[in-house]
Amino acid sequence: MDNLFSGLIASKTRIKLLIRFFFNPKTQSYLRGLAKEFNVSTNAVREELNQLTKTKLLTSQKIGRQVIYKANQDHPLFPELKSMVSKVIGIDLVVDGIVNRLGELEKAYLIDDYAEGKDTGVIDLLLVGNIDQYHLNDLSRKTERYIKRKIRSLVLTRDEYNNLQSNIKHRPRVLIWEAKQE
């Protein structure tokens, strides 16, 4: 986990929690699920969740026997933390290096693991529009070197995207770019 946060935050578990909750603020998780995902003890995760809840960066809600945690979007530091997490993951460079240079792109989505806030090392993009695949591959390779993550792209035309909506709607996704409507 060699990134911007590791120089500021000593706890790798806390870094993972910040990425998990602040990249996609709609993400909700519970203690045991996080411990399993991060492959650490529930005590290690509980300690960090308690600290982040005490500082009001996370909110918690008891549902049945489980306590569900999520980012506190009303916290004054929320916009800055969300921006920092995007920079740590490299999404800002993906948008600047790839998405803004593709020409006839209509929408760009982050899908699957990263859309859930899981930093797995492979960024999956869903791009909607009329895109030159060769140019996309070239931009992706160059951006991968900077962010030290693999970029995998699924390119669909608007019609293909509309036809696949029923299949795509169940996959985690976050809209990261959309063409301005004129």
C-alpha positions as CSV (number, residue, x, y, z in Angstrom):
1,M,0.0,0.0,0.0
2,D,2.6,2.5,-1.1
3,N,0.6,5.6,-1.6
4,L,-0.1,9.1,-0.4
5,F,-2.0,8.0,2.7
6,S,0.8,5.6,3.9
7,G,3.0,8.6,4.7
8,L,0.2,10.3,6.6
9,I,-1.7,7.3,8.2
10,A,0.2,4.5,9.9
11,S,-2.7,2.0,10.0
12,K,-3.1,0.1,6.8
13,T,-6.6,-1.0,7.9
14,R,-7.6,2.7,8.4
15,I,-6.3,3.5,4.9
16,K,-8.4,0.6,3.5
17,L,-11.5,1.9,5.3
18,L,-11.0,5.4,4.1
19,I,-10.7,4.2,0.5
20,R,-13.7,1.8,0.9
21,F,-16.0,4.5,2.3
22,F,-14.9,7.7,0.8
23,F,-14.4,6.7,-2.8
24,N,-18.0,5.7,-3.2
25,P,-20.0,7.3,-0.4
26,K,-23.0,5.1,-1.1
27,T,-21.0,2.1,0.1
28,Q,-22.2,0.5,3.4
29,S,-20.4,-2.3,5.2
30,Y,-20.4,-4.2,8.4
31,L,-17.6,-5.3,10.7
32,R,-17.3,-9.0,9.8
33,G,-17.6,-8.3,6.0
34,L,-14.8,-5.7,6.2
35,A,-12.6,-8.0,8.3
36,K,-13.0,-10.8,5.8
37,E,-12.4,-8.5,2.8
38,F,-9.3,-7.0,4.3
39,N,-8.1,-10.4,5.7
40,V,-7.5,-8.9,9.2
41,S,-9.0,-9.6,12.6
42,T,-12.4,-8.2,13.5
43,N,-10.7,-6.5,16.5
44,A,-8.4,-4.6,14.2
45,V,-11.3,-3.4,12.0
46,R,-13.5,-2.7,15.1
47,E,-10.8,-0.4,16.6
48,E,-10.5,1.6,13.4
49,L,-14.3,1.8,12.9
50,N,-14.7,3.0,16.4
51,Q,-12.1,5.7,15.9
52,L,-13.6,6.9,12.6
53,T,-17.1,6.9,14.1
54,K,-15.9,8.8,17.2
55,T,-14.4,11.5,14.9
56,K,-17.8,11.5,13.0
57,L,-16.1,10.6,9.6
58,L,-18.3,7.5,9.6
59,T,-21.8,7.0,10.7
60,S,-23.2,3.8,12.1
61,Q,-26.7,2.4,12.2
62,K,-27.8,-0.8,13.9
63,I,-29.9,-3.0,11.7
64,G,-31.0,-6.2,13.5
65,R,-27.8,-7.6,15.0
66,Q,-25.5,-5.9,12.6
67,V,-24.0,-2.4,12.7
68,I,-23.8,-0.9,9.3
69,Y,-21.1,1.8,8.7
70,K,-21.0,4.4,5.9
71,A,-19.2,7.7,5.2
72,N,-20.7,10.8,6.8
73,Q,-21.4,13.0,3.8
74,D,-22.3,15.9,6.2
75,H,-18.8,16.0,7.8
76,P,-16.9,19.2,6.9
77,L,-13.9,17.2,5.7
78,F,-16.0,14.9,3.4
79,P,-15.3,16.6,0.1
80,E,-11.5,16.8,0.8
81,L,-11.3,13.2,1.9
82,K,-13.3,12.0,-1.1
83,S,-10.9,14.0,-3.4
84,M,-7.8,12.6,-1.6
85,V,-9.1,9.0,-2.0
86,S,-9.7,9.6,-5.7
87,K,-6.1,10.9,-6.1
88,V,-4.7,7.9,-4.1
89,I,-6.5,5.4,-6.4
90,G,-5.6,7.4,-9.5
91,I,-9.1,8.1,-10.7
92,D,-8.3,11.8,-11.2
93,L,-5.4,10.7,-13.6
94,V,-7.7,8.2,-15.4
95,V,-10.2,11.0,-16.1
96,D,-7.5,13.5,-17.1
97,G,-5.4,11.0,-19.0
98,I,-8.0,9.0,-20.8
99,V,-11.6,10.1,-20.5
100,N,-11.1,13.8,-21.4
101,R,-9.2,12.8,-24.5
102,L,-11.4,10.3,-26.2
103,G,-13.5,12.6,-28.4
104,E,-17.0,11.2,-28.8
105,L,-17.3,9.8,-25.3
106,E,-20.8,10.2,-23.7
107,K,-20.3,8.6,-20.3
108,A,-17.6,6.9,-18.3
109,Y,-18.4,4.6,-15.4
110,L,-16.1,3.0,-12.9
111,I,-17.5,-0.5,-12.4
112,D,-17.1,-3.5,-10.1
113,D,-14.4,-3.5,-7.4
114,Y,-13.4,0.1,-7.5
115,A,-17.0,1.2,-7.7
116,E,-17.4,-0.5,-4.3
117,G,-14.2,1.2,-2.9
118,K,-12.0,-2.0,-3.2
119,D,-8.5,-1.1,-4.3
120,T,-7.7,-4.4,-6.2
121,G,-5.1,-3.0,-8.7
122,V,-7.4,-3.4,-11.7
123,I,-9.6,-0.5,-12.6
124,D,-12.6,-1.5,-14.7
125,L,-14.1,1.2,-16.9
126,L,-17.3,1.2,-18.8
127,L,-17.1,3.7,-21.6
128,V,-20.2,4.7,-23.7
129,G,-19.7,6.4,-27.0
130,N,-18.0,6.2,-30.3
131,I,-14.3,5.6,-29.3
132,D,-11.2,4.8,-31.3
133,Q,-10.0,1.6,-29.5
134,Y,-6.3,2.1,-30.6
135,H,-6.3,5.6,-29.1
136,L,-7.9,4.3,-25.9
137,N,-5.3,1.5,-25.6
138,D,-2.5,3.9,-26.0
139,L,-3.9,6.3,-23.4
140,S,-4.6,3.5,-21.0
141,R,-1.0,2.1,-21.2
142,K,0.4,5.6,-20.5
143,T,-1.9,6.2,-17.6
144,E,-1.3,2.8,-16.1
145,R,2.4,3.7,-15.7
146,Y,1.6,6.7,-13.6
147,I,-1.1,5.2,-11.4
148,K,0.6,1.7,-11.0
149,R,-2.7,0.0,-11.7
150,K,-4.1,-2.0,-14.6
151,I,-7.0,-0.4,-16.6
152,R,-9.5,-2.6,-18.3
153,S,-12.1,-1.0,-20.5
154,L,-15.5,-2.1,-21.9
155,V,-16.5,0.1,-24.7
156,L,-20.2,0.3,-25.8
157,T,-22.2,2.4,-28.2
158,R,-25.2,4.2,-26.7
159,D,-27.5,1.5,-28.3
160,E,-25.4,-1.4,-26.9
161,Y,-25.4,0.3,-23.5
162,N,-29.2,0.8,-23.5
163,N,-29.7,-2.8,-24.6
164,L,-27.5,-4.2,-21.8
165,Q,-29.1,-2.1,-19.1
166,S,-30.8,-5.1,-17.5
167,N,-27.4,-6.9,-17.2
168,I,-25.4,-3.9,-16.1
169,K,-27.8,-2.5,-13.5
170,H,-26.8,-5.2,-11.0
171,R,-23.1,-4.5,-11.1
172,P,-21.6,-1.8,-8.9
173,R,-20.9,1.4,-10.8
174,V,-20.1,5.0,-10.3
175,L,-20.5,7.7,-13.0
176,I,-17.1,9.4,-13.2
177,W,-17.6,11.5,-16.3
178,E,-20.4,12.7,-18.5
179,A,-20.4,14.8,-21.7
180,K,-21.9,18.2,-21.2
181,Q,-25.4,18.4,-22.7
182,E,-25.7,21.2,-25.2
